[in-house]
Amino acid sequence: IGKPWMYGSFIAKFDFPIYKTDEAIKAEHDSLLKMFQPYYNYNPIVEQKAVAKFKEKFKGGIPGLPQVYTHIVVDRLHRLYQTGIMETADYARMAKDTTSMLRIVSGKSATSEVIGCVYSQMSAYEQLFLDPVLGRQRHILQRCNLNDYIEPNLFYDKERSDTELNDMISTIPIASGMVMSGQKVIDRGEIVDEYDYRVLNSYEKEMQRRGASSKQEMSTLIGQSIFVSILVILFT
């Protein structure tokens, strides 16, 4: 690039696509990754088990607090679980970009949510004490180990996420434009610019691909001939 073309006039002998550079394809790939929304399955059983465990532990009430606080904690746990709780490590990885989106699958429906609208196990625990009612009794409630009743109920669906991501990546075209047979690409003395460089590289790739295809066709033809010859010999 930036140097004069030292050879004769280059005219395309056949139609071939103008392939994108690896950098351009990677940039499109990275752009798609930013738009990609991984799938997380919502599991309602987690809440039922955690709340049942809490009720069983404090069926006689929370020591030092009125009985009503047991119901308040159950209600706040219910709100957290309804919003969604992820594993702390998984949440931290996604929360690097606050605009990240995920798709929460509940039953047969899937809804898109911003990562900031769900909780990690740690942020869910902190959210309990941001509540004005529970916050006033924090010194007592901390002795109840409420974090034992906060479990992730959003689980990464690897199979569905990988399928969706592969479908998105497959839409990235590897070429942009075509060179037609008989079209002049560059002439002697002309400065090679980025477009010319891409065209010349694309021509080289296409020549290698066609050469490989010819070898494959020849190998297939030889293999078929041997196979038919063996059958004829056997019948004979």
C-alpha positions in Angstrom: 0.0 0.0 0.0 1.3 3.4 -1.0 3.8 2.0 -3.5 3.5 2.1 -7.4 2.3 -1.0 -9.2 5.5 -2.3 -10.9 3.9 -4.9 -13.2 1.7 -4.7 -16.3 -2.0 -3.9 -16.4 -3.9 -6.2 -14.2 -7.3 -7.3 -15.7 -9.5 -9.8 -14.0 -9.8 -13.0 -15.9 -12.9 -14.2 -14.0 -15.5 -12.9 -11.5 -14.4 -13.0 -7.9 -15.5 -11.4 -4.6 -13.6 -8.7 -2.8 -12.9 -10.3 0.6 -12.9 -8.1 3.7 -9.7 -7.8 5.8 -9.3 -9.8 9.0 -9.4 -6.6 10.9 -12.8 -5.6 9.4 -14.3 -9.0 10.1 -13.0 -8.9 13.7 -14.5 -5.4 14.1 -17.9 -6.6 12.9 -17.6 -9.7 15.1 -16.8 -7.5 18.2 -19.7 -5.2 17.4 -22.1 -8.2 17.3 -20.7 -9.4 20.6 -21.7 -6.1 22.2 -25.2 -6.5 20.9 -25.5 -10.1 21.9 -27.8 -11.0 24.7 -26.9 -14.3 26.5 -29.8 -16.4 27.7 -30.5 -17.1 31.4 -33.1 -19.5 32.6 -35.3 -18.4 35.5 -35.8 -21.1 38.1 -38.8 -20.4 40.5 -37.9 -23.5 42.7 -34.9 -21.7 44.1 -37.1 -19.1 45.8 -39.5 -21.7 47.2 -36.7 -23.7 48.8 -34.9 -20.6 50.2 -38.1 -19.1 51.7 -39.1 -22.4 53.1 -35.7 -22.8 54.7 -35.9 -19.3 56.3 -39.5 -19.9 57.6 -38.4 -23.2 59.1 -35.3 -21.6 60.8 -37.3 -18.6 62.2 -40.8 -20.1 62.7 -40.7 -18.8 66.3 -39.7 -15.3 65.0 -36.4 -13.5 64.8 -34.8 -13.2 68.2 -35.0 -9.6 69.5 -37.5 -8.5 66.8 -41.4 -8.6 66.6 -42.9 -11.5 64.7 -43.9 -9.2 61.8 -40.2 -8.9 60.8 -40.3 -12.5 59.7 -43.0 -11.7 57.2 -41.2 -8.5 56.1 -38.0 -10.5 55.4 -39.9 -13.1 53.4 -41.6 -10.3 51.4 -38.2 -8.7 50.6 -36.7 -12.0 49.6 -39.6 -12.6 47.3 -39.0 -9.2 45.6 -35.3 -10.0 45.1 -36.0 -13.4 43.6 -38.7 -12.0 41.3 -36.2 -9.5 39.9 -33.6 -12.2 39.5 -30.3 -13.2 41.2 -27.1 -14.2 39.4 -24.0 -15.8 40.7 -21.6 -13.0 41.9 -18.8 -14.0 39.5 -21.1 -14.3 36.5 -22.6 -10.9 37.3 -19.2 -9.2 37.8 -18.1 -10.4 34.3 -21.2 -9.0 32.6 -21.4 -5.8 34.7 -18.1 -4.5 33.3 -20.4 -2.9 30.6 -23.4 -1.4 32.4 -25.3 -1.4 29.1 -25.0 -5.2 28.7 -28.3 -6.9 28.1 -29.4 -10.5 28.9 -32.5 -12.4 28.0 -34.4 -14.0 30.9 -36.3 -17.1 29.9 -39.3 -17.9 32.1 -41.5 -20.7 30.9 -42.1 -20.1 27.2 -41.4 -16.4 27.2 -38.1 -14.5 27.1 -37.6 -10.9 28.1 -34.6 -8.6 27.7 -33.2 -6.9 30.8 -30.3 -4.5 31.4 -27.7 -6.2 33.7 -28.3 -3.4 36.2 -31.9 -4.5 36.7 -31.0 -7.8 38.2 -28.9 -8.7 41.3 -25.8 -10.6 42.1 -25.9 -12.6 45.3 -23.8 -9.9 47.0 -25.8 -6.9 45.8 -29.1 -8.8 46.7 -27.8 -9.1 50.3 -26.9 -5.4 50.4 -30.3 -4.5 48.9 -32.0 -6.1 51.9 -30.4 -3.5 54.3 -31.1 -0.6 51.9 -34.7 -1.2 52.7 -35.8 1.5 55.2 -37.6 -1.0 57.5 -34.9 -3.7 57.6 -32.1 -1.1 57.6 -33.0 0.1 61.1 -32.6 -3.4 62.5 -29.4 -4.2 60.5 -27.3 -5.0 63.7 -29.8 -7.7 64.7 -30.6 -9.1 61.2 -26.9 -9.5 60.4 -26.7 -12.2 63.1 -29.4 -14.2 61.1 -27.0 -14.9 58.2 -29.6 -13.8 55.7 -27.0 -14.4 52.9 -27.7 -18.2 53.5 -31.2 -17.6 52.0 -30.0 -15.8 48.9 -29.2 -18.2 46.1 -28.9 -17.6 42.3 -32.1 -18.3 40.4 -30.8 -17.2 37.0 -28.7 -19.8 35.3 -26.7 -19.4 32.0 -28.2 -21.4 29.1 -25.0 -22.3 27.2 -26.6 -24.3 24.4 -29.2 -21.7 23.5 -26.7 -18.8 23.9 -24.1 -20.5 21.7 -26.7 -21.3 19.0 -27.9 -17.7 19.0 -24.3 -16.4 18.9 -23.3 -18.7 16.0 -26.4 -17.6 14.0 -25.5 -14.0 14.5 -21.8 -14.6 13.5 -22.9 -16.5 10.4 -24.7 -13.4 9.1 -21.3 -11.5 8.9 -20.5 -11.4 5.1 -16.8 -12.2 4.4 -16.9 -10.1 1.2 -17.9 -6.7 0.2 -18.4 -6.2 -3.6 -17.4 -8.1 -6.7 -14.8 -7.7 -9.5 -16.2 -8.6 -12.9 -14.4 -10.6 -15.6 -12.6 -8.2 -17.9 -12.5 -5.4 -15.3 -9.2 -3.5 -15.0 -8.0 -3.4 -11.5 -4.7 -1.5 -11.7 -2.2 -0.4 -14.3 1.6 0.0 -14.2 2.7 3.1 -12.2 -0.5 3.5 -10.4 -0.3 3.9 -6.6 -1.6 0.8 -4.7 -4.3 2.1 -2.3 -6.1 0.1 0.4 -9.0 -0.9 -2.0 -6.5 -2.2 -4.7 -4.6 -4.1 -2.0 -7.8 -5.9 -1.0 -8.7 -6.7 -4.6 -5.3 -8.2 -5.3 -5.4 -10.2 -2.1 -8.9 -11.4 -2.9 -7.7 -12.5 -6.4 -4.8 -14.5 -4.8 -7.2 -16.2 -2.3 -9.6 -17.0 -5.1 -6.7 -18.5 -7.2 -5.7 -20.7 -4.2 -9.3 -21.8 -3.6 -9.8 -22.7 -7.3 -6.5 -24.6 -7.3 -7.6 -26.5 -4.2 -11.0 -27.2 -5.8 -9.3 -28.6 -8.9 -7.2 -31.0 -6.8 -10.3 -32.1 -4.9 -12.1 -32.8 -8.1 -9.2 -34.8 -9.5 -8.9 -36.8 -6.2 -12.6 -37.5 -6.3 -12.5 -38.6 -9.9 -9.6 -40.9 -9.3 -11.3 -42.4 -6.2 -14.5 -43.0 -8.1 -12.6 -44.6 -11.0 -10.8 -47.0 -8.6 -14.1 -47.8 -6.8 -15.9 -48.6 -10.1 -12.9 -50.7 -11.3 -13.0 -52.8 -8.1 -16.8 -53.4 -8.6 -16.2 -54.4 -12.3 -13.4 -56.8 -11.3 -15.5 -58.4 -8.6 -18.4 -58.9 -10.9 -16.1 -60.3 -13.6 
